[in-house]
Every structure is written in C-alpha cells, then in structure tokens.
Amino acid sequence: LARTGDSSCNLQERFQRSGDTISKAIHEVLNMLVAKPFYVKYVKLPTTPNESAMPSEITDNSKLYPFFKDVFGAIDSSHIDMFVPDEALPCYRNWK
C-alpha cells in the first residue's frame, strides 16, 4: 500500500474483494514476512560492527540520518516477487 500509494479501496476494486478480505490478506502477508521460516531464510543481520557501518551518503545527510540512525541491518540483494501496476513497471525494473 505505502509503496505504491494505493489505498485499500483501490485494492478492493482491483481484486474485486471486500475491505475485510483485503485487510485479512495484507495481515497474512505481513505475518508471513515476520514468521520464523521466512525471516531466518531471507533476513541476514550483520554479524560484526563493520558490516553494520552506514554509508556516508546517509550519515552526512541531515535529512536521511534521523530516519536511519538506529538501523542495524537490512534485506540486501534479495528479490521478493510482488505485483506492480503496469504504469509503474519502469520505476521498479531492476530496482535494488
């Protein structure tokens, strides 16, 4: 939702489902993302302080740093299949 700016109403229309069904589906996906099997396989936290060093592009930018100062790790080099609207495909092609 936040990635594309779509609302629940737009998802209801696109998939022809009720708001309750859309809400349940979103929660199922979110629960799957934090479930142990998925988390253990795809989320790799840094093991040493050097790996968690933040790029200077973030630490030197006063607009970015407040949002990332407590970040310990991230999903890196992972490809997760998802739906992207046709009009937005160029924006997400080969996005890292």
Buried (B, 14 or more C-beta within 10 A) or exposed (E): EEEBEEEEEBBBEEEEBEEEEBBEEEEEEEEEEEEEEEEEEEBBEEEEEEEEEEEEEBEEEEEBEEEEEEEEEEEEEEEEEEEBEEEEEEEEEEEE
